Amino acid sequence: MNQPTYLTTEELSSRIKYDVRTIRNRLKDSVLLEGTHYIRPFGGRKILFLWEAIERDMQQRSNDSDRTSIPLASGHLCHG
């Protein structure tokens, strides 16, 4: 199994071309979920994003956009 790629908020910002504040205020805990897309190592305040999970879900959501879907507050999609 491959070792996950851990990214800081700034490194993620550079990869996905979103402002750091957008990641912290709009994406984190709405589409980027703790335990799936990011972790807090050792129970601290620092956040490390899991690149492979984010990349996978970005691509999947892009493919899902071809179908009729309604975004839910949980970050999931309801397909029509």
N, C-alpha and C positions, 0 to 999 in steps of 0.2 A: 504494500500500500504506500502511495506517495505521501510525503510530508506536506501538510498544508502550507500555503503561503500566507503569512500574517502581514497585514498592512496597517499602518497608522491611518488616522483620518486624513492627514495631509497626503500620504502616498495613494490612498484610495481616490482622493480628489483628483490627483494627477492622472490616474488611470481612466476614470470614468468621465472626466471633464465636467464635474459638478463642483461648485464652491463648497469649501469646508463647512460653512454655516448651513448650507442647504442639506448637506449630509446629516449634520447634527440635529437640525431643527425640523426637517421635513421627512427625511428618509428613515432615520434611525427610529425604530419602534413602530413604524408604519409599514414599510416594505422591507427594511433590513431588521431582522429579528434576532434578539439575543439567543444564543445557543445554536442558531442556524447560520446567521451571517456574521455575527461577531461574538466575542467572548470578553470577559473581564478577568484576566489572569490573576490568580491568587486572591480573588474576591475584592480586588482593589478598584480604584476609579478609572484607571487606564483601560482603554478599549482597543482591541485588536480585531480587525476585520479579516474574515476568511475569504480570500480572493476566489477560490474555486467555486464555492457556494454562490457567491454574488454573480460571478460570470455565468454559471449554469442557469440561475434564475432570471438573469437579464435576457439571455438568449431564449429561454422558454417563454417568458412574457412577450417577447418580440414575436415569437411564433404564434402565441395565443391571440395576439392582436388581430390576426387574420380572421378570427372567428368573432361572433358577437359575444361580448362578455361585459359584466358589470363588476367594477372593483369594489371590494368590501373593506370595511374599516380594519379588519384583521390582516389585511395585506393579501388575502386570497382573492380569487376571481369566481364569480358566479356565471357559468356559461349558459347562454340562452339557446 
